[in-house]
Structures are given as C-alpha cells and as structure tokens.
Amino acid sequence: MLNLVPKGNFGNDYFFNMKNIDLRSDTITKPSKEMRQAMFDAEVGDDVFSEDPTVNKLQEKCVEISGKEKALYVPSGCMANQLAVKAHTQPGDEVICESECHIFNYETAAPAILSNVQMMTVRGEYGVMQLEEIKKFVRTKEYYFPRTRLICLENTHNRAGGVIQPIEVIKEISEFAKEIGIMMHMDGARIFNASIETGISVKEYSSYFDSISFCFSKGLGAPVGSILCGPADFIAVAHKWRKIIGGGMRQAGVIAAAALYALENNTKRLKEDNDKAKYFAKEISKIKEVSINLEKVHTNIVIFANSKYPKPELISKLKENGVLISAGSFENLRAVFHLDVTMEETEEAVRIFKTLF
Ligand code: TLP
C-alpha cells in the first residue's frame, strides 16, 4: 500500500519525510534532475543591468509565445498581476474582476496598497463573467465616479476549479473593452493547461488582451517565477515598478533556466494532469455524499464539497492516510493534479478517498 502515515507521534521530521500524495496545489512540484541540470549549466549575468543572457532568452521566448512586444521575468504570479494593475492604472481608477479571482482574493489587497485602485467585483458563473453583466458595472463619465480602467480575466479560473474561459466570451469582452478604451489583463497563471485542452494557442488567447501573465512554478514544474507580457511602454513601467518593490534580480539566469526548460519540455504533458483530474473527479463523483459538477472539470483542478464531514475533518482524515488536499472557498475542497503525482497515485488517492465514505 502506498504512502500510509503510521499512527502515533512521530514528529514533524518523520511526517515530512513520508511521501504523501500531495494534491494541495500544483505549486508544490519540485524541479526534476534534468531541470536542475539546466539550472546548473545556465549562463548568467546581472539582470539589473539587463545582462543576464538566460533571463533575456526567456523573455524573448515569452515574447514569441505571447505575441506581445516585450516580456518581463518576475519572481511570482502575484507580482506579475500586481505590476500589470500598477502599469495599467492611475490612483483612483477602478478595476473590474470576477469576484472569486486570485487578484482580488489572494493577493493581500495589493491593488489597494500598491496601485491605490478600487476593485469592482462581478459575479461570474463558475468564474466566467458575461459581457452583459460586465457592462452593468462600467462607470459612466460623471466626475464623481471612479474611472473604469481595467478588466481582468483569470484563465484558467482557480477557485472555479480550473475552468477555461470560453474564447467567444473573451472575444466579446475584448471587443467591447477596446471600443470604449478599457484595458484588458489576463491572469494566465495556468494558461498552458487551457491551451493544451482547447488547442487554442497561448498567442491567440493573449491577442484579446493588452497584457498577459503566466506562471512557471505551477504545472510547468519550475521552482519559481512568472512572466508578464505586453506592449513595450507598459513593460517599461512594470520594469521600473518591479525594481521599486524589490523585485530586481541579479544572476537570475539560474532560475530562468528552469523556466526555459519547463517551456521546452513540460507544456505538452499538462494534458496528463488534466486527465488525472478528470479521472479523480469522475471516480469521487460516484460517492453519494460528494457533490461535484463534472462538466466544470476542464483542467487540472477539482473543486468539490461533501456532506459527511466538516471540511477540516475530511482534510485531516485524508492526511492521516497520506493524501493531502486543501480547503477551497466556502464549503469547497480542492485537489490539484500535477507532474509530481502519477496516475497510480491518483488511483490510490481515489481508493483512500472511497474508504472514508
Ligand atoms: N495560486 C495558489 C494560491 O495562491 C491559491 C494556488 O495554490 O493555486 N494567479 C492564479 C490564478 C493563481 O492560482 C496563483 C497562485 C497566482 C496567480 C499567484 O502565483 P504565485 O503564487 O506565484 O504568486
């Protein structure tokens, strides 16, 4: 039997040395031997002087992937999103986003702190805002209203369970935004999971936005880093603000090499992660106390609720049996599939799950 944590007080060291089936997030992946070798071999320079050849190569590669003019390597997805908000807005502006999105819920009120903007949240269905709904929240020009400046979409949508934003909806919102001069940013932390599933290229997705960010440290398996892509003047502002908030890095080629390795080797395999999630979701949906909307399991995240255990109890019972999951929003729980969980471990997680019901 795989990964059972023995009962008794073995202390943290003992616990953390056990190999759990870790479904808390795709952020927990560890760099492979080959990725570490690429990091070891990386040519480096001082990136504050824009002299790190590996960072430069990564940024050029992301320009190619996104079809945008410029790209900026940053330490995290949060920083990429917040630099986008900063570079698109002026203090006092308003930013429209979906009410369950990462920028609004998990980035410690950074838009208020760093950009002095107000967030206008719009409720979507499974993370998807429709144009007609957005239109209701766009401000008219009266002097006493804030200016609606930016619309952010999250693709895939994390809290909705990896839901892919439909391309027709993106197009409609984008055309409307362009018409009335509102900027568009995509938090594409997991855009490659969407792209591999729909066959729509990252370049096409990104063509409907002024800026796009994506992460190397999630399903792509790099230890750290994200990218922000957009027009040259926008990236110049983001570059300055990256420095202001302490994100200027020196010999960052060591970590950029992991991101390059991930782009070259780990994008196609994301389909496996999406498939493991779908298998897991289908199996646990057979448990009568589990509620889950299988139609909304589009990629590698499974959001579900259960009527048998309070959330913390189910999390700890699974943990006792070697399966780690995390709490989602409200009554939801979350299991995320990634390159450090095999199909066999996915089957084992299902088996353990079923024994608890
Ligand atoms: N998401 C993390 C947590 O912060 C919730 C996770 O475990 O899923 N955009 C999206 C859509 C994200 O899911 C995340 C991270 C980020 C941005 C931020 O990325 P990092 O953690 O690199 O700052």
Residues whose N, C-alpha, C, O or C-beta is under 5 A from the ligand:
A	BS01	TLP	R24 S25 T27 S76 G77 C78 H102 Y106 T156 N158 D187 A189
